Amino acid sequence: MDNALDGLKIGFGVTGSFCTIFKIIPVIRRLRGCGAAVFPILSENTSATDTRFGSSADFTAQITEASGSTPMTSITQVEPIGPKQLFDVLVVAPCTGNSIAKIANGISDTTVTLAVKSHLRNNRPVVIAVSTNDGLSGNAKNIGVLLSRKNIYLVPLGQDDFMDKENSLVSDFDRVEDTVISALNGRQIQPILI
């Protein structure tokens, strides 16, 4: 499996699911350890908002170190992704309900959603790792739309706390690499965890 990622250029979008953003740091390290070049793309909220989970400066420093690349943080930086065919695959992890809704409905008014739109123009895969408290309520329809959309692949997801957050869904971030490899081969791995 390690050789399947060797030499790939992976765009890595991060949206504001602040309770899970630090979980992607080891994912990026693993992708690089498999030989991929990783280029972070931070949503406006992710790059500028301090929360109880950590500061934006600390997160930006960690993702820069893990990826070896300075994150893209503006619309003008991500717009060339499609025209210049910058990436083989684009990962969005974590992907909030807000970003899921925008991607499902063709809205591209943030760095990450424009990166997705720009990348998709080349018929290349987008891998989405869901992290939202409304996955089984307000965003269930949008997740369904993404499951049926060409060139979009979901990292396996399930309920993260069915007792206290019955509508919340989170992808298994340990399955990002498997999903990327399958997506590059035009296949969706089983997206629903039990």
C-alpha positions as a LaTeX table, in Angstrom:
\begin{tabular}{lrrr}
\hline
Residue & $x$ (\AA) & $y$ (\AA) & $z$ (\AA) \\
\hline
Met1 & 0.00 & 0.00 & 0.00 \\
Asp2 & 2.87 & 2.42 & 0.76 \\
Asn3 & 4.02 & 2.46 & $-2.87$ \\
Ala4 & 0.52 & 3.38 & $-4.10$ \\
Leu5 & 1.00 & 6.91 & $-2.74$ \\
Asp6 & 4.61 & 7.40 & $-3.74$ \\
Gly7 & 5.06 & 10.58 & $-5.77$ \\
Leu8 & 1.43 & 11.69 & $-5.51$ \\
Lys9 & 0.55 & 15.35 & $-5.00$ \\
Ile10 & $-2.24$ & 15.56 & $-2.42$ \\
Gly11 & $-4.14$ & 18.74 & $-1.67$ \\
Phe12 & $-5.41$ & 18.61 & 1.92 \\
Gly13 & $-8.32$ & 20.90 & 2.79 \\
Val14 & $-9.16$ & 21.50 & 6.45 \\
Thr15 & $-12.46$ & 23.02 & 7.57 \\
Gly16 & $-13.52$ & 24.25 & 11.00 \\
Ser17 & $-14.47$ & 21.10 & 12.87 \\
Phe18 & $-12.30$ & 22.33 & 15.70 \\
Cys19 & $-12.80$ & 19.26 & 17.90 \\
Thr20 & $-11.18$ & 17.06 & 15.23 \\
Ile21 & $-8.69$ & 19.23 & 13.30 \\
Phe22 & $-5.67$ & 18.16 & 15.32 \\
Lys23 & $-6.49$ & 14.49 & 14.47 \\
Ile24 & $-5.39$ & 15.08 & 10.89 \\
Ile25 & $-1.78$ & 15.91 & 11.79 \\
Pro26 & $-0.80$ & 12.20 & 12.09 \\
Val27 & $-2.76$ & 11.46 & 8.88 \\
Ile28 & $-0.65$ & 14.00 & 6.99 \\
Arg29 & 2.53 & 12.53 & 8.47 \\
Arg30 & 1.48 & 9.03 & 7.33 \\
Leu31 & 0.71 & 10.27 & 3.81 \\
Arg32 & 4.14 & 11.88 & 3.60 \\
Gly33 & 5.71 & 8.74 & 5.05 \\
Cys34 & 4.19 & 6.83 & 2.11 \\
Gly35 & 5.96 & 9.16 & $-0.32$ \\
Ala36 & 3.18 & 11.65 & $-1.08$ \\
Ala37 & 3.67 & 15.42 & $-1.17$ \\
Val38 & 0.94 & 17.09 & 0.90 \\
Phe39 & $-0.24$ & 20.68 & 0.38 \\
Pro40 & $-2.57$ & 22.04 & 3.11 \\
Ile41 & $-5.51$ & 24.30 & 2.34 \\
Leu42 & $-7.08$ & 25.96 & 5.40 \\
Ser43 & $-10.57$ & 27.38 & 5.51 \\
Glu44 & $-10.81$ & 30.98 & 6.61 \\
Asn45 & $-12.18$ & 29.92 & 10.00 \\
Thr46 & $-9.53$ & 27.28 & 10.53 \\
Ser47 & $-6.69$ & 29.67 & 9.77 \\
Ala48 & $-7.99$ & 32.52 & 11.94 \\
Thr49 & $-10.09$ & 31.20 & 14.84 \\
Asp50 & $-8.86$ & 30.32 & 18.32 \\
Thr51 & $-11.11$ & 27.89 & 20.20 \\
Arg52 & $-11.13$ & 25.85 & 23.40 \\
Phe53 & $-9.47$ & 23.09 & 21.34 \\
Gly54 & $-6.42$ & 25.21 & 20.47 \\
Ser55 & $-5.16$ & 28.28 & 18.70 \\
Ser56 & $-5.12$ & 28.82 & 14.97 \\
Ala57 & $-1.42$ & 29.76 & 15.17 \\
Asp58 & $-0.58$ & 26.46 & 16.89 \\
Phe59 & $-2.60$ & 24.45 & 14.37 \\
Thr60 & $-1.04$ & 26.29 & 11.43 \\
Ala61 & 2.44 & 25.65 & 12.81 \\
Gln62 & 1.70 & 21.94 & 13.31 \\
Ile63 & 0.20 & 21.41 & 9.86 \\
Thr64 & 3.06 & 23.32 & 8.24 \\
Glu65 & 5.60 & 21.12 & 10.03 \\
Ala66 & 3.70 & 17.88 & 9.32 \\
Ser67 & 3.18 & 18.64 & 5.62 \\
Gly68 & 6.43 & 20.48 & 4.92 \\
Ser69 & 4.35 & 23.09 & 3.04 \\
Thr70 & 2.95 & 26.51 & 3.87 \\
Pro71 & $-0.86$ & 26.29 & 3.90 \\
Met72 & $-2.97$ & 27.99 & 1.26 \\
Thr73 & $-5.37$ & 30.33 & 3.06 \\
Ser74 & $-7.00$ & 32.53 & 0.41 \\
Ile75 & $-9.30$ & 32.24 & $-2.57$ \\
Thr76 & $-6.60$ & 33.62 & $-4.88$ \\
Gln77 & $-4.14$ & 30.92 & $-3.77$ \\
Val78 & $-6.56$ & 28.02 & $-4.46$ \\
Glu79 & $-8.12$ & 29.25 & $-7.71$ \\
Pro80 & $-5.22$ & 27.90 & $-9.87$ \\
Ile81 & $-5.65$ & 24.34 & $-8.51$ \\
Gly82 & $-7.82$ & 23.31 & $-11.45$ \\
Pro83 & $-6.28$ & 25.27 & $-14.32$ \\
Lys84 & $-2.75$ & 24.22 & $-13.32$ \\
Gln85 & $-3.81$ & 20.65 & $-12.35$ \\
Leu86 & $-1.86$ & 20.98 & $-9.11$ \\
Phe87 & $-3.03$ & 17.79 & $-7.35$ \\
Asp88 & $-3.65$ & 14.13 & $-8.15$ \\
Val89 & $-6.24$ & 13.94 & $-5.37$ \\
Leu90 & $-7.79$ & 16.44 & $-2.97$ \\
Val91 & $-8.66$ & 15.39 & 0.58 \\
Val92 & $-10.99$ & 17.44 & 2.81 \\
Ala93 & $-10.54$ & 16.35 & 6.41 \\
Pro94 & $-12.27$ & 17.21 & 8.60 \\
Cys95 & $-15.18$ & 18.40 & 6.49 \\
Thr96 & $-17.87$ & 20.26 & 8.43 \\
Gly97 & $-21.59$ & 20.12 & 7.74 \\
Asn98 & $-21.40$ & 23.66 & 6.41 \\
Ser99 & $-18.75$ & 22.69 & 3.85 \\
Ile100 & $-20.60$ & 19.46 & 2.99 \\
Ala101 & $-23.74$ & 21.49 & 2.24 \\
Lys102 & $-21.80$ & 23.96 & 0.11 \\
Ile103 & $-20.00$ & 21.25 & $-1.88$ \\
Ala104 & $-23.24$ & 19.30 & $-2.40$ \\
Asn105 & $-24.98$ & 22.43 & $-3.67$ \\
Gly106 & $-22.19$ & 23.85 & $-5.81$ \\
Ile107 & $-21.33$ & 26.79 & $-3.56$ \\
Ser108 & $-17.64$ & 27.69 & $-3.71$ \\
Asp109 & $-17.21$ & 30.80 & $-1.58$ \\
Thr110 & $-14.45$ & 29.59 & 0.78 \\
Thr111 & $-10.88$ & 28.46 & 0.22 \\
Val112 & $-11.74$ & 24.79 & 0.68 \\
Thr113 & $-14.98$ & 24.74 & $-1.30$ \\
Leu114 & $-13.35$ & 26.63 & $-4.19$ \\
Ala115 & $-10.41$ & 24.21 & $-4.05$ \\
Val116 & $-12.90$ & 21.32 & $-4.43$ \\
Lys117 & $-14.67$ & 23.01 & $-7.36$ \\
Ser118 & $-11.38$ & 23.88 & $-9.05$ \\
His119 & $-9.98$ & 20.37 & $-8.58$ \\
Leu120 & $-13.14$ & 18.63 & $-9.82$ \\
Arg121 & $-12.93$ & 20.39 & $-13.19$ \\
Asn122 & $-10.13$ & 17.93 & $-14.03$ \\
Asn123 & $-12.24$ & 14.86 & $-13.17$ \\
Arg124 & $-9.83$ & 13.97 & $-10.39$ \\
Pro125 & $-10.93$ & 12.48 & $-7.06$ \\
Val126 & $-11.98$ & 14.40 & $-3.98$ \\
Val127 & $-11.90$ & 12.45 & $-0.70$ \\
Ile128 & $-14.10$ & 13.80 & 2.09 \\
Ala129 & $-13.80$ & 12.91 & 5.79 \\
Val130 & $-17.04$ & 14.01 & 7.45 \\
Ser131 & $-17.09$ & 15.61 & 10.90 \\
Thr132 & $-20.43$ & 17.19 & 11.73 \\
Asn133 & $-22.99$ & 17.23 & 14.53 \\
Asp134 & $-25.89$ & 17.27 & 12.04 \\
Gly135 & $-24.93$ & 14.35 & 9.78 \\
Leu136 & $-28.10$ & 12.41 & 10.61 \\
Ser137 & $-30.36$ & 15.47 & 10.56 \\
Gly138 & $-29.81$ & 18.66 & 8.54 \\
Asn139 & $-26.92$ & 17.30 & 6.46 \\
Ala140 & $-28.09$ & 13.72 & 5.85 \\
Lys141 & $-29.46$ & 14.76 & 2.46 \\
Asn142 & $-26.21$ & 16.51 & 1.49 \\
Ile143 & $-24.10$ & 13.49 & 2.49 \\
Gly144 & $-26.38$ & 11.38 & 0.29 \\
Val145 & $-25.83$ & 13.79 & $-2.59$ \\
Leu146 & $-22.05$ & 13.51 & $-2.18$ \\
Leu147 & $-22.22$ & 9.70 & $-2.08$ \\
Ser148 & $-23.84$ & 9.75 & $-5.51$ \\
Arg149 & $-21.60$ & 12.42 & $-7.04$ \\
Lys150 & $-18.96$ & 11.51 & $-9.61$ \\
Asn151 & $-15.34$ & 11.86 & $-8.39$ \\
Ile152 & $-16.31$ & 12.36 & $-4.73$ \\
Tyr153 & $-15.42$ & 9.61 & $-2.25$ \\
Leu154 & $-16.23$ & 9.48 & 1.47 \\
Val155 & $-13.91$ & 8.21 & 4.16 \\
Pro156 & $-15.88$ & 5.58 & 6.16 \\
Leu157 & $-18.04$ & 7.32 & 8.75 \\
Gly158 & $-20.28$ & 6.50 & 11.68 \\
Gln159 & $-21.84$ & 7.94 & 14.80 \\
Asp160 & $-19.22$ & 9.17 & 17.22 \\
Asp161 & $-21.46$ & 9.34 & 20.34 \\
Phe162 & $-24.92$ & 7.96 & 19.65 \\
Met163 & $-26.09$ & 8.44 & 23.24 \\
Asp164 & $-25.28$ & 12.12 & 23.70 \\
Lys165 & $-25.00$ & 13.33 & 20.08 \\
Glu166 & $-27.44$ & 11.15 & 18.17 \\
Asn167 & $-27.14$ & 13.12 & 14.89 \\
Ser168 & $-23.34$ & 13.45 & 14.90 \\
Leu169 & $-21.19$ & 11.67 & 12.30 \\
Val170 & $-17.40$ & 11.45 & 12.12 \\
Ser171 & $-15.20$ & 9.67 & 9.60 \\
Asp172 & $-12.51$ & 7.25 & 10.71 \\
Phe173 & $-9.40$ & 9.34 & 10.01 \\
Asp174 & $-7.27$ & 6.17 & 10.09 \\
Arg175 & $-9.00$ & 5.18 & 6.82 \\
Val176 & $-7.99$ & 8.28 & 4.82 \\
Glu177 & $-5.10$ & 6.50 & 3.07 \\
Asp178 & $-7.27$ & 3.49 & 2.11 \\
Thr179 & $-9.95$ & 5.83 & 0.76 \\
Val180 & $-7.41$ & 7.84 & $-1.26$ \\
Ile181 & $-6.02$ & 4.68 & $-2.86$ \\
Ser182 & $-9.50$ & 3.39 & $-3.69$ \\
Ala183 & $-10.56$ & 6.81 & $-5.03$ \\
Leu184 & $-7.54$ & 6.94 & $-7.32$ \\
Asn185 & $-8.82$ & 3.63 & $-8.73$ \\
Gly186 & $-12.36$ & 5.00 & $-9.12$ \\
Arg187 & $-13.83$ & 2.98 & $-6.25$ \\
Gln188 & $-15.71$ & 3.98 & $-3.09$ \\
Ile189 & $-14.78$ & 1.78 & $-0.14$ \\
Gln190 & $-17.63$ & 0.87 & 2.20 \\
Pro191 & $-18.58$ & 4.33 & 3.48 \\
Ile192 & $-20.76$ & 3.41 & 6.46 \\
Leu193 & $-19.28$ & 2.06 & 9.70 \\
Ile194 & $-21.38$ & 0.04 & 12.12 \\
\hline
\end{tabular}
